[in-house]
Amino acid sequence: MLQAIWLSFTQYNMVTEASFIGTENYEELFNDELFWNALKNTIIYLVVVVPALVVVPIFLAVLVNQRLKGIGIFRSIYYIPVVTSLVVAGIAWDWVYKENGLLNYLLDILGVISEPIGWLTSTNTAIFAVMVVTVWKGLGYYMIIYLAGLQSIPEDLYEAAEIDGANWWQKITKVTIPMLLPFVLIVSIMSSIAAMKVFEEIYVMTGGGPLHSSETLVFYIYQQAFDNLNMGYASAAGVILFLITLVFSLINLKILGKDNKA
């Protein structure tokens, strides 16, 4: 990290020695429209993906926490995407999203669309199509965290709630969710960091296109570092990413940490 900070104040291409240039990289960065576009896409990714990965796994964990025969099979099914290679998942979802792929076929049968949609080739839908893959891949991982939290909740609390006349939904909202708040904090921070540094899905499925519409900050840093060999400039962008990630983590800690103390 310290080396990246130092390199952000240098001109360095991995061939010649790094030369100190002061704040020129940061000045160029703040005037680069592609950088701001990548930052905007990253923030959109954060705003859309994180709430889904915080909320939906709670309900999945509640479902697979039931004492039913064969429930272990469902836990395994939900967890399969987590252990599936992102390259394999990206190729599979690319087939789903093709204009003659499964999704357009189903939507056409249902009468939702009249002509195929280019999910990964349209500037309006590309980044959101990739977001679906990120959520699909992360649900099982965060479900396991919540499942550990559910299994640590004393049964006495649920029994007391039943005595007070609480129904299923009231037990979820009055017992389960409040007791899961420490785990919500963990998932919020982890999913925020993951959303801020999303790369593999973009690399495999869209390559940042079309017209940079799905290019995220980490993908932008990768291109600057390894395609353009502009390590100093990429390091400056990396420092900005680090600071933004730190701020979002502290915000999560402040908000949810306060709720936990209460």
N, C-alpha and C positions, 0 to 999 in steps of 0.2 A: 504493500500500500504506500509506504513512504517512497519507494522508488518510483511508483506511478506519479505521485505528487511532484517529485523532482523532475521527471521526464516531461510533465505538462508545461514546464517553463523552458523547454529546450526544443531544438529542431533535431529530430533523430529518425533515421530511416533504416536502422539495423545494419547498414553497410559502412557508413562513416561514423566517427565519434559524435556523441551528442554535443551540441553547442547551445549555450544559454542565450535565450532571446527574450527573457522577461515574460510579460503578459500577452505577447503577440498571439499565442494560440487561443487564449480566452477571448481576445478582441475579435479575432477572426470567427471564432465559434459563435459568438453572440450576434454576428452579422450574417451567419449562414442560414439561409431559409430551410435547407434540408435538415439541419440540426433542430430547428424549432418544429418542423413537421414531424420528425422522429420523436421529439419530446411530447408533442401533442398526442400522437398515436399511443405512446406509452401511458400517458395519463388516462386516455380513453380506456385502454386495456385495464388499467388499475380500477377505474370506476365501475366497469362492467363485470369483470371477472371476479374480483375479490368478494363482493356481496354474495355472488352465487356460490363461491367456494366456502363461505362462512356459514350460510344459512342451509343450503340443500343437504350437505352431509349430516346435519343434525337429525333431519327426518329419516335419512337412510340409516343412521346409527340406531335410532329408535325402532325402526322396522326390524333390523337384524339382531336387535337385542332381545327379541321375543323368545320364549322357551318353546320352540316348535320343532318338530321332527324335521331334520334335513336343513335347518337354518344355516349350518356351516357351509352348505353348497352355495346359498345366496351370498354369504359373506365373501366367498371365493370369487363368485361371478362379478361382484361389484369391485373387487380388488384387482381383477385381471388387467384392466387398462393401466394400472400403476406399474406393473412389471413388464408391460409391452413396450418394446423399443419404440422411441418416438419416430424413428425413420420408418419402421413398419407401419405404425399408426398413421403417420403422415401420408404414406402411399395409399393406404386403405381409404382414408378420408378423402384423398384427392380423387379417387375413383367414385366415391359417393357424390362428390360435388361436381363432377364433370357435367357438361350440358346434356349428355346422353347417359348420365349416371343414375344411381338409385333414387336420390332425393328428388330430382326433377321428374323422374318416372312416377313416383308416388304422388307428388303434388299434381301431376297431370291427370292421373286416374281420379283423384279426389275433386278435380275441377277447380283447383286453387289457382293454377296458372294456365295461360293459353299458349305460351311459348317458353322454351327452356331458358333458365337463368344461369348466367356465367358467374357462379358464386365466388370463384377464385380469380376471375378475370375482369371483374367489375370493380371500379374504384369505390363504389358505394357499399359493397358487401364483402370484399376480400378480408378485411381485418376482423369483421364480426364472424365470418366463417371459421377463421383460425381460432378465435376465442372459444368457440364451441368445443374444439378439440382440446384446448387447454383445460376447460372445465371438466369435460368427459374424462380426461386423464387424471385429474386431481381429486375427483370426488371420493374415490375409494381410499386414498391416502388419508384425507382429513376425516373420513368416516371412521377409520380405525382409531384416530386420536379421540374422537368423541365417544366411541364405543368404550374405550378405556375409562373415560370420564363417567359414563353411564353406569358402568359396573362398579364404580367406587361410591355411588350414591347409596346410603343406607336404606334398606327396605322399610325400616320403621317410618320413614318420612312419607312413603306412599301409603302405608297402612293408616297413618294418622290422617292423611288427606281423604282416604276413603271413608273413614269414620265421620269426618266433617261433611261428607256428602259430595265430594269433588268427583266430577266425571273425568273421562280420559283426557279431554282437551285441557281441563283445568289443572290436572296433575302435570301435564307437559309444561304449561305456562307458569304455574306457581311453584313447582318443585324442580322439574328437570332442567329447564333453561336457567333459572337462577343458580343452581348448583354447577352448571356447566360453564359459567362465566370465565373462570380461569382458563378453561380449555378454548373458549371463544377468543380470548386474548392471544393465546399461542397460535391458533389458526389464523387469526387476523394478521399478525405480524409475519408469519411464515408465508401466507398466500400473497401478502403485499410485496414482500421481497421477491417472491417467485414471479409475480406479474411484472415487476419493474425490470427484471433481467430475462424476460422471455426471449428466446433465440431459436431453439431447434425447430419449433413449429413453423416459424417464419422462413427459416432457411430451407426447409424441406418442401413446404407447400407453395410459397409465393415468391421467395427470393426478394421480399420487400416490395414487390410490385402489386398491381400495375401502377406505374407512375408514382412510386414511393408511397402509395396509399396504405400499405401494411408494414412499412418500415418502422421498426421500434428503435429505441436508443441503443440497446446492446447490438442490434444488427448493424446500425450505423457505425458504432465504434469498431466492430469487426471489419467492416469494409474499409474504414480509414486506416486501420492498423495493418491488415493483411492483404488487402487488394491494392491500396495506394501506398503502403509502406510508410505511412505518416504517423509514426509511433508517438511523437510528442503531441500532435493534435488529438490523436485518439485518447491519449492519457488525460488530456484536459477534459474531454467529454466524459471519460470514466470518473474523474473527480466530481464533476457535476452530478453524475448518476449516483455516486456514493452519498453525496450530501442530500439529494432528494430522497433516497431510500432511508437515510438516517432520520430525516424530518418526519416522513410518514410513519416510521416505526415508533418514534417518540410520541407522535400524536395518538397512535393506537394505544401505547402504553399509558399515556395520560388519561385518555377517555375511559378505556375499559379497566385500567388499573384503579381508577377512582371508584368505578362501580363495584369492583371486587372488594375494596375496603369498606364501602358502604354496606 
